[in-house]
Amino acid sequence: MRSILPVALLTAAGLFAGVNTASAAGGYPGFQCFKTADRDVYCSDAQVKNHDGGAAWIKTCPADVVKNLKGKPYIESTRPKGAHSC
């Protein structure tokens, strides 16, 4: 069962609308990605069109994965090989 992520966690990760989380190297549309403290990379299976789409995808990830999120989520133009899905 997936838990609803605490607002504080989403705020710390910069996932609310209006917060710029796209990297300088990539932009929308693109694959929403993030790294965990264990250096695992998670990316969306499909490209997202904007911040809201990226935030919605991250909310589908299990809470135990998102709580280990390290740094801000970023956008890649191609999905990295070996990236995990949520």
C-alpha positions as CSV (number, residue, x, y, z in Angstrom):
1,M,0.0,0.0,0.0
2,R,1.4,3.3,-0.9
3,S,1.4,6.1,1.6
4,I,0.6,9.7,0.9
5,L,3.9,11.6,1.1
6,P,4.2,14.2,3.7
7,V,4.0,17.8,2.5
8,A,7.3,18.6,4.2
9,L,9.0,15.9,2.1
10,L,7.5,17.1,-1.1
11,T,8.5,20.7,-0.2
12,A,12.1,19.6,0.5
13,A,12.3,17.8,-2.8
14,G,11.0,20.8,-4.6
15,L,8.0,19.0,-6.1
16,F,5.3,21.7,-5.8
17,A,4.0,23.5,-8.9
18,G,6.0,26.6,-9.7
19,V,9.3,25.2,-8.3
20,N,11.9,24.8,-11.1
21,T,13.4,21.3,-10.8
22,A,14.5,20.9,-14.5
23,S,18.2,20.6,-14.9
24,A,20.2,23.0,-17.0
25,A,21.1,20.0,-19.3
26,G,17.6,18.9,-19.9
27,G,14.2,20.4,-20.2
28,Y,10.6,19.5,-20.8
29,P,9.3,17.3,-22.3
30,G,11.7,14.8,-20.8
31,F,12.1,11.8,-18.5
32,Q,11.7,12.8,-14.8
33,C,14.6,11.3,-12.8
34,F,16.0,11.3,-9.3
35,K,18.8,9.6,-7.4
36,T,18.5,8.0,-4.0
37,A,21.1,8.1,-1.2
38,D,22.1,4.6,-2.3
39,R,22.9,6.0,-5.8
40,D,20.0,4.2,-7.5
41,V,18.5,6.2,-10.4
42,Y,14.8,6.2,-10.9
43,C,13.2,7.6,-14.0
44,S,9.7,7.8,-15.4
45,D,8.8,5.3,-18.2
46,A,7.3,8.1,-20.3
47,Q,8.3,11.7,-20.9
48,V,6.6,14.3,-18.7
49,K,5.5,17.6,-20.2
50,N,6.0,19.9,-17.2
51,H,6.8,20.2,-13.4
52,D,3.3,19.0,-12.5
53,G,3.7,15.9,-14.6
54,G,7.0,15.1,-13.0
55,A,5.7,15.7,-9.5
56,A,2.7,13.5,-10.2
57,W,5.0,10.7,-11.4
58,I,7.2,11.0,-8.3
59,K,4.1,10.7,-6.1
60,T,3.5,7.2,-7.7
61,C,6.9,6.0,-6.2
62,P,6.8,4.1,-2.9
63,A,7.4,6.2,0.1
64,D,10.4,4.2,1.2
65,V,12.1,5.1,-2.1
66,V,11.2,8.8,-2.1
67,K,12.3,9.2,1.5
68,N,15.8,8.3,0.3
69,L,15.7,10.9,-2.5
70,K,19.1,12.7,-2.7
71,G,19.2,16.1,-4.3
72,K,16.6,17.6,-6.6
73,P,14.8,15.7,-9.3
74,Y,16.0,16.4,-12.8
75,I,15.0,15.9,-16.4
76,E,16.8,13.7,-19.0
77,S,16.2,13.9,-22.7
78,T,16.7,10.1,-23.0
79,R,15.9,7.5,-20.3
80,P,19.1,6.2,-18.8
81,K,19.8,2.5,-19.2
82,G,19.3,0.6,-16.0
83,A,17.1,3.3,-14.4
84,H,14.5,1.9,-12.1
85,S,10.7,2.5,-12.5
86,C,8.2,3.3,-9.8
